Amino acid sequence: MDELRQLINAYDKASEEFSIIMDEACSRKFSKIDRFSNGAGRIALGDNLEYMKHLLFNENMGGCIQLVYIDPPFFAREKFMSSIRLESDRLGTSPVIKIGAYDDNSGGSLQEYLQELCLRMMMIRELLTDTGLIWLHLDRRVTHYAKVLMDMVFGSDCFINEVIWTYKSGGAGKKCFARKHDNLLVYSKSARYKFNVLKEKSYNRDFKPYRFKGVEEFEDELGWYTMVNMKDVWQIDMVGRTSSERQGYATQKPEKLMERIISSCSDAGDLCADFYGGSGAFAAACDRMGRNWISCDNNGSAVTTQISRMSSCDGGFIVLSADDWPQGTVVMNGDAIESYAAPLENIASSDKEIMSEYMREDGCSFIRCCHSGTDECGEYLAGYDVLGNMFKIYM
């Protein structure tokens, strides 16, 4: 009964806060701090609630987003770390270094978690188009609570699917069956939602041809099959340790999963958003598939990962923040970085000594992404390091 009471209180308090937000109709402004080529992509550093308010009130984007995918913390009640290696001409490659990725509600209550999630669902509802869909990615811990909240926010008649993503990775417990799946709840804003039917192979019994009249059959290296509407259980591998798309980010999701979601409910040119951007898998898939995209995260290191990842893609993007970006320091010698140092304070790392050594001996090894550009203030050199610090020097 305590969980039920917390669920009801979470919805009531989120509703009260949402009413206040909509009555005030104001928000802090997120401003552009950098641009990578010309393109419609956006990467925002900051609290996603504040950024959603900015989109709604400062940019009048209510009813403009076709697809929202979010992969929030799962109420695992622990802190997650990202794994990086520093590359240095002087010191070689560092051991794996762990830095803080995000805190998954390690000290909060279930009610606080559900209240924050519910409030963001209400804001997303305002941003979605009438044909739009939201995908909420969770696991066994709170999916059942989130399903009830989504019914209350969007309406039970707007529930479209619960997609099960199953994979091989992860451990096996001695007192339970191996937990090898996540849950994706799919809701629409209205009955007019956009949905593109995807197809998949369905192998014949014993992989032999049926030869039924009017049924088209195909053959591959496994045997004979027909093409059927895709089912709601998806077998997709996690991002492997040696995969080219691996970013070292904790809980990174595979682009193949993102591609399937994007294909199912958006078309080229549609605007799609991920307000828990993490490693940028959703943004990368959107960019490759011709969608306009928005990605937001409140962790500087995560946003640096996204910037580095998206800078190698074809489409351009802008970088935004509501506050001054955490700043490193840089000494310039002409167009080159002569030495670089970034603050280590508030960085959750088990290897600060290694990081300090690399910073002292070869600070450039910290820089994950560096580029030049021109804006209203002139020509500049901008860079982002593995810890989420940023520098921008006008030439």
RAQUI-V218484 format. One record per helix or strand. SS is the DSSP state (helix for helix, strand for strand). FROM is the first residue (numbers start at 1). TO is the last residue. Records with the same first field share a line. If there is no record, write none. Layout:
SS->FROM-TO + FROM-TO
This chain:
helix->2-24 + 48-58 + 110-127 + 143-154 + 156-158 + 205-207 + 255-265 + 281-288 + 300-310 + 352-366
strand->31-36 + 41-45 + 65-70 + 78-84 + 87-88 + 92-93 + 97-104 + 128-138 + 159-166 + 181-188 + 199-203 + 218-219 + 224-229 + 233-235 + 271-274 + 292-297 + 317-321 + 327-327 + 329-333 + 336-341 + 349-349 + 367-375 + 378-385 + 390-394
